[in-house]
Amino acid sequence: MPTAHLEPFRPQRMTLTELPIGATGRVFALAGETNVCARLRELGFCESAVIEKISGQKTLLCQLCGTRIALSDRTASHIVVELVRGG
């Protein structure tokens, strides 16, 4: 009986702007402008942080470590997340 080749599980990756409202993601990477990425890290958006997207398109409201934070869509586009739980 042949053994099926199983692909390793790879979480779905997207920017925070693409994460559905109500979904939870884990920060995979910060990409783009160095100064924006540094400011995001200061706010707590570091690799492995868990974020829930609450609402928004042009201005996103998300929850990070129990704190709600608003980000512009331009800033949120620098945050690459792995989908943890769909919305």
KEVEX-619430 format. One record per residue (C-alpha): residue number from 1; residue in one letter; x, y, z. Coordinates in steps of 0.05 Angstrom, whole numbers, always signed. Each point is the difference from the previous one (the first is absolute). Last residue first. Example, Ala and Ser with C-alpha at 12.3 -4.5 7.8 and 13.67 -1.06 7.14 Angstrom:
2
[rec 2, S, [+273, -21, +143]],
[rec 1, A, [-27, -69, +13]],
***
This chain:
87
[rec 87, G, [-265, +710, +235]],
[rec 86, G, [+52, -53, -11]],
[rec 85, R, [+47, -25, +54]],
[rec 84, V, [+76, -2, -1]],
[rec 83, L, [+14, +33, -67]],
[rec 82, E, [+73, +16, -7]],
[rec 81, V, [+16, +74, +0]],
[rec 80, V, [+42, +48, -41]],
[rec 79, I, [+0, +71, +28]],
[rec 78, H, [+24, +54, -47]],
[rec 77, S, [-70, +8, -31]],
[rec 76, A, [-25, +22, +69]],
[rec 75, T, [+40, +65, -7]],
[rec 74, R, [-33, +17, -67]],
[rec 73, D, [-68, -22, +25]],
[rec 72, S, [+6, +50, +56]],
[rec 71, L, [+4, -31, +69]],
[rec 70, A, [-46, +3, +61]],
[rec 69, I, [+20, -39, +63]],
[rec 68, R, [-43, -36, +50]],
[rec 67, T, [+39, -28, +59]],
[rec 66, G, [-9, -70, +28]],
[rec 65, C, [+68, -25, -26]],
[rec 64, L, [-17, +26, -70]],
[rec 63, Q, [-70, +17, -22]],
[rec 62, C, [-12, +30, -68]],
[rec 61, L, [-36, +60, -29]],
[rec 60, L, [+18, +14, -72]],
[rec 59, T, [-6, +68, -32]],
[rec 58, K, [-10, -3, -76]],
[rec 57, Q, [-35, -68, +6]],
[rec 56, G, [-27, -8, +70]],
[rec 55, S, [-20, -47, +55]],
[rec 54, I, [+22, -45, +58]],
[rec 53, K, [+61, -35, -29]],
[rec 52, E, [+28, -45, +54]],
[rec 51, I, [+75, -1, +8]],
[rec 50, V, [+47, -52, +30]],
[rec 49, A, [+74, +20, +8]],
[rec 48, S, [+47, -53, -29]],
[rec 47, E, [+45, +52, -35]],
[rec 46, C, [-7, +69, +32]],
[rec 45, F, [-59, +47, -4]],
[rec 44, G, [+9, +26, +71]],
[rec 43, L, [-6, +75, -12]],
[rec 42, E, [+77, +7, -1]],
[rec 41, R, [+2, -55, -52]],
[rec 40, L, [-49, +40, -43]],
[rec 39, R, [+45, +61, +6]],
[rec 38, A, [+61, -40, -24]],
[rec 37, C, [-40, -28, -58]],
[rec 36, V, [-21, +71, -21]],
[rec 35, N, [+72, +25, +4]],
[rec 34, T, [+27, -59, -40]],
[rec 33, E, [-50, +7, -58]],
[rec 32, G, [-25, -67, -24]],
[rec 31, A, [-15, -66, +34]],
[rec 30, L, [-17, -20, +71]],
[rec 29, A, [-2, -75, +7]],
[rec 28, F, [-42, -59, +22]],
[rec 27, V, [-47, +36, +47]],
[rec 26, R, [-53, -49, +23]],
[rec 25, G, [-70, +9, -26]],
[rec 24, T, [-71, +1, +28]],
[rec 23, A, [-62, +12, -42]],
[rec 22, G, [-59, +44, +19]],
[rec 21, I, [+9, +43, -62]],
[rec 20, P, [+36, -40, -53]],
[rec 19, L, [+76, +7, -5]],
[rec 18, E, [+17, +36, -65]],
[rec 17, T, [+21, +66, +33]],
[rec 16, L, [+42, -40, +50]],
[rec 15, T, [+40, -27, -58]],
[rec 14, M, [-7, -72, -21]],
[rec 13, R, [+27, -68, +17]],
[rec 12, Q, [-40, -66, +2]],
[rec 11, P, [+33, -48, +48]],
[rec 10, R, [+43, -55, -32]],
[rec 9, F, [-14, -71, +21]],
[rec 8, P, [+53, -47, -27]],
[rec 7, E, [-20, -33, -66]],
[rec 6, L, [-18, -73, +6]],
[rec 5, H, [+23, -49, -53]],
[rec 4, A, [-50, -57, -1]],
[rec 3, T, [+29, -68, +18]],
[rec 2, P, [-11, -54, -51]],
[rec 1, M, [-33, -66, +21]],
***
